[in-house]
Amino acid sequence: MLANAVGIAIYLVLASRGWRIPQEHGAVPVTGEPLVWVLALPVLGVFLLANIVWGGMLLRYREPKRGLWWLITGAVWLLAIYVDFAHH
């Protein structure tokens, strides 16, 4: 959970560099956005892979109580992705 919290923070910091400033109303094109995605998507991918492995281990070793933490982590990641896309 702590590693995921750090990953979410890193992802949002990297992704926030491509967020639009509402006061500009499209006056300034966001030309650096692809560069931001090149930096932010690998963080998302690494943690997605790690969480898939974590979920597989939970299923294999039948640890249902820890599965709740896995679901909470997934929900927080989805919230972080929502926050990111809401600012584009």
Backbone as CSV, one residue per row, in Angstrom:
resi,resn,N_x,N_y,N_z,CA_x,CA_y,CA_z,C_x,C_y,C_z
1,MET,0.816,-1.196,0.000,0.000,0.000,0.000,0.861,1.261,0.000
2,LEU,1.922,1.230,0.789,2.795,2.403,0.843,3.476,2.637,-0.504
3,ALA,3.927,1.552,-1.131,4.556,1.681,-2.452,3.562,2.244,-3.465
4,ASN,2.317,1.801,-3.398,1.298,2.320,-4.306,0.997,3.784,-4.034
5,ALA,0.999,4.187,-2.775,0.770,5.592,-2.442,1.881,6.464,-3.028
6,VAL,3.113,5.989,-2.928,4.241,6.722,-3.514,4.104,6.744,-5.040
7,GLY,3.719,5.612,-5.623,3.529,5.544,-7.072,2.437,6.477,-7.564
8,ILE,1.351,6.573,-6.811,0.262,7.476,-7.188,0.737,8.923,-7.131
9,ALA,1.484,9.251,-6.097,2.008,10.618,-5.981,2.948,10.942,-7.129
10,ILE,3.845,10.015,-7.463,4.773,10.236,-8.584,3.998,10.381,-9.890
11,TYR,3.015,9.507,-10.109,2.213,9.565,-11.326,1.507,10.921,-11.457
12,LEU,0.879,11.386,-10.366,0.154,12.653,-10.447,1.086,13.838,-10.627
13,VAL,2.259,13.787,-10.011,3.222,14.883,-10.203,3.687,14.923,-11.657
14,LEU,4.010,13.761,-12.218,4.457,13.723,-13.616,3.329,14.097,-14.568
15,ALA,2.130,13.594,-14.311,1.005,13.870,-15.201,0.547,15.322,-15.096
16,SER,0.725,15.942,-13.948,0.242,17.313,-13.763,0.987,18.311,-14.638
17,ARG,2.125,17.941,-15.142,2.863,18.842,-16.031,2.144,19.063,-17.356
18,GLY,1.235,18.170,-17.694,0.481,18.312,-18.934,-0.920,18.837,-18.734
19,TRP,-1.287,19.187,-17.507,-2.629,19.693,-17.248,-2.781,21.095,-17.795
20,ARG,-3.952,21.394,-18.287,-4.236,22.722,-18.846,-4.583,23.701,-17.731
21,ILE,-4.205,24.934,-17.933,-4.539,25.997,-16.993,-5.881,26.579,-17.432
22,PRO,-6.910,26.501,-16.597,-8.248,26.943,-17.020,-8.309,28.403,-17.447
23,GLN,-7.476,29.265,-16.906,-7.526,30.682,-17.249,-7.061,30.947,-18.677
24,GLU,-6.337,30.035,-19.267,-5.827,30.254,-20.623,-6.882,29.981,-21.683
25,HIS,-7.908,29.219,-21.388,-9.009,28.922,-22.307,-8.525,28.476,-23.683
26,GLY,-7.534,27.630,-23.733,-7.041,27.093,-24.993,-6.126,28.016,-25.755
27,ALA,-5.726,29.128,-25.181,-4.866,30.076,-25.883,-3.452,29.534,-26.062
28,VAL,-3.027,28.679,-25.143,-1.682,28.120,-25.211,-1.799,26.626,-25.502
29,PRO,-1.298,26.184,-26.663,-1.367,24.747,-26.955,-0.422,23.973,-26.046
30,VAL,-0.820,22.783,-25.690,-0.011,21.944,-24.804,0.843,21.037,-25.691
31,THR,1.989,21.547,-26.122,2.841,20.776,-27.024,3.715,19.789,-26.272
32,GLY,3.910,19.982,-24.982,4.743,19.075,-24.199,4.000,17.887,-23.642
33,GLU,2.702,17.781,-23.949,1.902,16.702,-23.380,2.398,15.304,-23.756
34,PRO,2.812,15.041,-24.997,3.344,13.705,-25.288,4.571,13.361,-24.450
35,LEU,5.418,14.339,-24.175,6.588,14.101,-23.336,6.165,13.740,-21.914
36,VAL,5.128,14.394,-21.432,4.622,14.092,-20.094,4.091,12.668,-20.044
37,TRP,3.379,12.247,-21.086,2.851,10.882,-21.116,3.968,9.855,-21.178
38,VAL,5.056,10.189,-21.858,6.197,9.269,-21.911,6.788,9.074,-20.520
39,LEU,6.712,10.079,-19.676,7.223,9.980,-18.315,6.219,9.339,-17.360
40,ALA,4.937,9.651,-17.503,3.934,9.211,-16.542,3.430,7.794,-16.805
41,LEU,3.293,7.408,-18.065,2.744,6.086,-18.359,3.608,4.920,-17.887
42,PRO,4.937,4.999,-17.940,5.717,3.891,-17.393,5.490,3.686,-15.887
43,VAL,5.285,4.753,-15.154,4.986,4.626,-13.723,3.672,3.878,-13.552
44,LEU,2.672,4.267,-14.322,1.376,3.598,-14.277,1.516,2.131,-14.676
45,GLY,2.283,1.852,-15.707,2.469,0.482,-16.176,3.185,-0.412,-15.171
46,VAL,4.223,0.108,-14.545,4.965,-0.672,-13.552,4.068,-1.029,-12.382
47,PHE,3.305,-0.080,-11.898,2.436,-0.356,-10.758,1.243,-1.217,-11.149
48,LEU,0.771,-1.094,-12.381,-0.291,-1.982,-12.848,0.204,-3.422,-12.856
49,LEU,1.391,-3.634,-13.393,1.964,-4.977,-13.419,2.191,-5.510,-12.002
50,ALA,2.734,-4.675,-11.124,2.979,-5.096,-9.742,1.672,-5.444,-9.033
51,ASN,0.625,-4.671,-9.286,-0.656,-4.955,-8.636,-1.326,-6.193,-9.209
52,ILE,-1.113,-6.479,-10.482,-1.632,-7.721,-11.059,-0.935,-8.922,-10.422
53,VAL,0.380,-8.819,-10.258,1.125,-9.897,-9.594,0.654,-10.040,-8.148
54,TRP,0.465,-8.937,-7.462,-0.010,-8.955,-6.078,-1.380,-9.630,-5.997
55,GLY,-2.286,-9.285,-6.910,-3.608,-9.911,-6.943,-3.531,-11.399,-7.230
56,GLY,-2.622,-11.790,-8.135,-2.441,-13.211,-8.428,-1.929,-13.975,-7.226
57,MET,-1.018,-13.361,-6.479,-0.510,-14.016,-5.275,-1.600,-14.148,-4.217
58,LEU,-2.452,-13.148,-4.108,-3.554,-13.225,-3.156,-4.512,-14.351,-3.515
59,LEU,-4.768,-14.511,-4.808,-5.643,-15.604,-5.247,-4.993,-16.967,-5.032
60,ARG,-3.720,-17.043,-5.320,-3.017,-18.327,-5.194,-2.929,-18.791,-3.748
61,TYR,-2.625,-17.864,-2.851,-2.447,-18.235,-1.449,-3.712,-18.016,-0.620
62,ARG,-4.796,-17.684,-1.275,-6.121,-17.563,-0.654,-6.099,-16.706,0.606
63,GLU,-5.800,-15.449,0.402,-5.777,-14.492,1.499,-6.883,-13.456,1.262
64,PRO,-8.119,-13.799,1.602,-9.236,-12.899,1.278,-9.215,-11.581,2.048
65,LYS,-8.693,-11.573,3.274,-8.677,-10.322,4.046,-7.748,-9.293,3.407
66,ARG,-6.656,-9.756,2.864,-5.731,-8.831,2.196,-6.254,-8.408,0.827
67,GLY,-7.176,-9.167,0.293,-7.791,-8.812,-0.982,-8.541,-7.497,-0.903
68,LEU,-9.057,-7.178,0.271,-9.746,-5.901,0.452,-8.773,-4.740,0.245
69,TRP,-7.548,-4.865,0.749,-6.532,-3.821,0.540,-6.188,-3.691,-0.933
70,TRP,-6.184,-4.822,-1.634,-5.904,-4.809,-3.069,-7.005,-4.047,-3.811
71,LEU,-8.250,-4.281,-3.420,-9.370,-3.575,-4.055,-9.342,-2.082,-3.737
72,ILE,-9.000,-1.743,-2.509,-8.892,-0.333,-2.133,-7.791,0.344,-2.939
73,THR,-6.671,-0.351,-3.097,-5.558,0.183,-3.890,-5.993,0.424,-5.333
74,GLY,-6.704,-0.532,-5.904,-7.211,-0.365,-7.265,-8.149,0.821,-7.385
75,ALA,-9.004,1.010,-6.384,-9.933,2.135,-6.406,-9.186,3.465,-6.303
76,VAL,-8.134,3.515,-5.500,-7.362,4.751,-5.370,-6.619,5.054,-6.670
77,TRP,-6.103,4.019,-7.336,-5.459,4.230,-8.637,-6.471,4.767,-9.653
78,LEU,-7.673,4.196,-9.656,-8.702,4.700,-10.574,-9.057,6.152,-10.264
79,LEU,-9.096,6.498,-8.997,-9.343,7.886,-8.609,-8.225,8.800,-9.105
80,ALA,-6.981,8.348,-8.991,-5.847,9.147,-9.471,-5.918,9.341,-10.990
81,ILE,-6.273,8.302,-11.716,-6.406,8.413,-13.174,-7.555,9.352,-13.527
82,TYR,-8.650,9.289,-12.763,-9.779,10.194,-12.988,-9.355,11.653,-12.769
83,VAL,-8.615,11.890,-11.689,-8.137,13.250,-11.407,-7.260,13.741,-12.554
84,ASP,-6.396,12.858,-13.050,-5.522,13.232,-14.161,-6.328,13.606,-15.394
85,PHE,-7.271,12.762,-15.777,-8.030,13.024,-16.999,-9.000,14.197,-16.834
86,ALA,-9.409,14.485,-15.613,-10.305,15.629,-15.396,-9.591,16.947,-15.637
87,HIS,-8.273,16.955,-15.572,-7.515,18.197,-15.758,-6.992,18.381,-17.192
88,HIS,-7.330,17.491,-18.095,-6.857,17.619,-19.472,-7.849,18.363,-20.310
